[in-house]
């Protein structure tokens, strides 16, 4: 039984879209007519791809190409885990979850996965057709859960992991939004003062046979520069911004930028804490799910966004392959904090690596929150002081000639 996406008209002539299951497109249209719907378009959610010789390949290629939100993935995972834990067969669990979602695209995705399961594929192999939705860690963890016979427990861990990772990323994003807005607003305010306010005020000094103070002369020069070249500078900065984003697509350039960021004192701590927490949390769930150590290291390295740190973990994985302990190999990278290394070594010695890694992740997340608080506590007053200094300079540049005029009159 396959899944079909349809577009149909109801009795009032209103267009409706959705997904249903049927053996053929003809049966799908028949089901729609039984529901008093007029089918306009019925398409199977999987289409056949052409092989090199021009013939149809037997392998199905999913039509669903997009991704889903992290909270939607977590909800799907937890629903399937709950139903599986209650003894519901996987295909029935997937059908029940598909009926509960209100989004046709997600329903189409779930039913497509269910169709693969009904064809005899494992749940993990069915997920591989949708790498943008189900990342490699998800696929490997599900595969390990199916092999061990504890899929429900593994899915519960995956749901917790997905929610925890979303929360950690949200903390970082929220911490970066406020400083960015503060800097952007400061630049706009200063530019407005120099381009529009200062010229209006200083016109009173034009034509006066009086030598202006140095601060006022500098202010007038800055104002003239902003009015004449401000737009050009803004265009150049915009081009540089998009050029930088384009250059960051290259791994070599990205690695150099990331290596430079690791040399900046405050940013270095934030970057290391964030990536260590992500790495530890991912490695913990993979280890607890029974994924082999080398495979777990390789998958966990993919969640590390900093390229030098990611490369260091891959090097550490090679050392583990040669017989070194994980704690020793990670210590040689020089990127991971002593507490995390100590917990990893303790976990290897005691055979409780997954729980020690979870503790390391929790510790690093606390360190990250503390570092973020310190960063924001320092950044905000510094920006306000700089902004206040610039505004004070503008005000003094305007008032000094007026004070001198009063002294001359007096």
N, C-alpha and C positions, 0 to 999 in steps of 0.2 A: 504494500500500500504506500502510495506516494503522497506528498503534500502539494497542493495547488493554490496559487495566489489568484484571486478573482476580482473582477470589477463587474458589478451588476447594478440593475435599477430595481428599486422596490415599487410597490403599487402606486406610490405618489410620484414616481419619476425621479426620486432622489438617488444619487449615485452612492453605492456602498462598496467598500473594499474589505477584504479579509482573506483568511486562509482556511482551507478544509482538506480533509484526507479522503482519497478515493483511489481505486485501482487504475482508472483511466480518466482522461479529460472528459470523455463522454459521460461517464458516471458522475463526475463532478458537476457538469452542467445539469444533469438530471436531479441531483440533490438540491441545486439552487432553485430549479423550477418547483420542486416540492415545497420549498420555503417561500414560494410566491415571489421569487426574484427572477429578473430577466438577465441572463448572463451576457455581458458584453465582451469580456476577455477572461480566459482561463489559461494560466501558464503553470507548468510544473516548476517547482522550486529548484530542481536540478536539471541541467541541460547537458547534452553530450558534447564533448570537445572533439575537434578534428585532429587526427594523427598526421604524421608527416606525409603519408601517402595519399592524403585526402579523404580517407575513409573515416567513418565514425569510430571513435575509440570507445571501448566499453566502460571506461572510467568516467564517473559523473563529476562535473565541476559545479559547485554551488553557485547560485545566482546571488546569494547574499554576500556582499563585498564590504559592508561597513563594519563598524565596531559598535559596542554598546557601552553605556556608562558603567563606572565601577560599581555603583550601588545597585544597578540592575543585575550585573553579574553576580554580586554577592547574594542578592535576593534569590536569583535562580538557583544558585548553588545550595543555599540553605533549604529551599523548598524541596529540591531533589533529595538532599541528605535526610530531611525529616521523613519523607515518604519512603525512602529506601530503608531507613531505620525501623519503620513500622512494618516492614515485610512486603511492601508493594513492589512488584516486578518493575524493572527499570523502564521498559517501554510504556507501562501504565502510568508510572510516575511522570514521565516526560509529557504524556498526553494530558494529564491532570494539570501540570504546570502551564502548558500552552493555553489551556482554557482560562486560566486565571489572569493572564497578561492581557492588557487592553491595547497593546501596540502591535499592529499587524506584522511589522518587520521582525520583531522579537518572536512572535508566534510562528512566523515562517521559519525562522532560524531553528527553533526548538523542534518543530515538526520535521524539518529536514534531517536533524540529528537523529530523531526517532526513526525516520525511514531507513537510515543507515543501520541502526541497531536491529530493526526488524529484518533486514537483509542478512543478518548474521555477523555483522561487524561488532567489534568491542566498542564500548563507550569511548575509550581513549582514541581509537582510530577514527571514530566518527567526528570527534572534536578537531582532529588534525586538518580537516577540510576548511576550518575557519580560524586560521592563525591570528587574525586581527581581533577576534573576540576572545579566544582561549589561548593565552600565551603558553610558551613551552613549559613553564613551571606547572601550569594547570594540567596540561596533557600528561606530563611525566608523573605527577602526583596521582592523577586518576588511574593511570596505567598500573602504578604500584598498588593502589587500593584494590583494583580488580584482581590482581595477581594474589594478593594476600587474603582476599575475601572480606575485607573491612572497608568497602567503598563508602558506606554511610559515615563512618568515623573520619575518613580522609576528607570527604566533602565538607564535613563540619569544620575541620581544620582549615580547609581552603576558604570557606566563607569568613571565618575569623581573620585569616590572613588578609583577604581582600579588603575587609572593612578596616583593619588596622593600618594597612598600607595607604588606603584612601585618607584616613585621618592624619597620618604622618605627612603626606603630601600637602594636605590642606593647611596644616600648621606652617609649613615652609612658605606656601603661596601667600597666606595671610600676612606672614611676617614681612614678606617682600613688597606687598602691595602698598602698605602705608608709606614706607620710605620713598618708594618710587613716585607716588602721588605728591609727597611733600616736596621733593626735588623739582618735579615738573611744575608744580604750582609756583614755587619760588622763582624759577626761571621766567615763567609767564608774567609774574607780577613785576619783576625787575625790568623786563623788556618793555612792558607797558609804560612804566614810569619813565624810562629813558626815551621811548619813541614818541609819547604823546604828552605826558605831564610836564616833563622838564622843558621842552620847547615852548610850551604855553606860558610858563612862569618866567623864564629867563628873557623873554622878549622885552621885558621892562628895562633890562640893562642895556639893550641895544641903543646905540647912538649916544651913550653916556661917555663923556671924556674922562674915564676912570679906569685905572688898571684893576682888572679882576683878580681875585685870589687864585692861587694855583689849583686849589681843589675845585673851584668853579670852572676854570679853564679845562681841567681834566674831565669834569662832568659834561661840559658842552661838547668836547671831542668824542666822548663815549656816546652821547646822544646822537651826534651827527653820524657816527659809524653805524649805529643801530638803524637809523632811518634810511641810510644809503645802502648798507650792505646786509641788513638784517635778513631780508628775504633770501638773498643769495646764500648766506650762511645756513639758513634753515633748510634750503634745498640741498646744499652740499652735505649737511649732517644727515638728512633723510636718505640720500643716495649712499652715504657711508654705512648707515644702519642696515639698509637692505643688502648692500654689498657684503657686509660682515655676516649677515644671516646666510647668504648664499655660500660664502666661503666656509662657513661652519658645517656645510654638508660634506666637505672633504675630511676624511679621518685624520690626515696628517696635520692640517691646520687646526682642527679641533683639539688634537692631542697637545699641540704647542700652547694653545690658549688655556686648556685645562691645567697643564703643567705650570703655567704662569700664575694661575689663580691659587694654586697650592703654595705659592711663595708669599702671598699676602697674609700677614699675621691673623687678622680677624676672620677673613673668609676661609683660610685654611682650616681652622677649627670647625667652622660650620659645615664645610664640604665633607671633611673626614667623618664627622659625627653622623651626618645624614646618610652617607653611603655605607658606613659601617652598620648602622641600624638596619638599613634595607637588606644588606648582605646577610647579616646574622639572622634576621627574621626569615628570610627565604631559605637559607641553608637549614634552619631549624625545622621548618615544616617538611622539607624534602627528606631530611634525615629521619624524622619521626614517622614518615610515610613509607619508609623502607627503600627509598631510591639509593642506588649505589653511590659511594662517596665521590668518586671521580665525576660521575654524571651530575651529581648534586652541585659540586663546585663549579662545573662548567655552566650550568643553568643559573646558579646564583650570581655568577659574575656578570650576567646580562642585565641584572637590575642595578648595577653600579653605573651611574651616569658619568662619573669622572674617568676619562680614558686611561690615564696613567695608573690609577688604582685598579681598573678592570684588567689591564695588561699584567699588572703585578699578581693578581689572583690567578690568571691563566698560567703564569710562570710557577706559582705555588702549586697549582694542580699537577704540573709536570713533575715537580719534586715529590709530591705525594705518590705519583705513579711509580717513581723510582724507589719508593720505600721510606721516605721521610714522613714524620708525623705532620698532621695538619697544623698544629700549633707552631712547630718549628718553621714550616714553610711560610706561614703567614707572618711570623715574626721577622723573617728575612726580608720581607717586602718593605718594612719600615713605615707602612702607612696606617697600621692598626694600633689602637691604644693598648697599654699593658693589661688593663682590666679584662678586655675582651680576649686577649691572648691567654691570660691566666685561666679564664673560664673554659676556653677551648681545650687547653692542656688537661685541665681537671676532668672535663667531660670524656676525653679520649681515655684517660687512665681509669675512670670509674665505669665506663661503658654507658654513660648518660649524656652523650654529646648533644642530643636534641634539646634536653631541658637546660643544659648549660648555655647553649646558643640562644635559647629563648630569654634566659636571664641577661645575657650579654646584649640582646636587642633591646630589652626593656631599659637596661642601664644606659645604653647609648641614646635612646629616645629621650630619657630624662636629661642627659647631658646636652642634647640638641636643644631642648626647650630652655634649659638654663643659658646656653650660649646665645640663643635668639633673644632672650630677655636682656642679656648684657649688651648685645649688639644694638638692639632698639633703644636701650637706655642711654647708650653713648651717642648713637647716630642722631636721634631726634634733637637733643639740645645743641649739638654741633651745627646742624643745619639751621636751627633757629637763630643761633648766635651769628652765623655767617650772614643769614638773611637780614638780621637786625643791623649788623655792621654796614651792609650795603645800603640799606634804607637810611641809616643815620648819615652816611656819607653824602647821599643825595640831598637830604634835608639841609645839612651843613653847607653843601655847595650852593644851595639856593639862599640860605639865610646870611652867610658871611658878607656878601656884597651889601645887603640891606643894613647890617650892623655898621659897616664902614660908612655908608651914606649917612646914617644917623649921627655918627661921630663927627663927620665933616660939617653937617648942619649945626650940631651943637657947638 
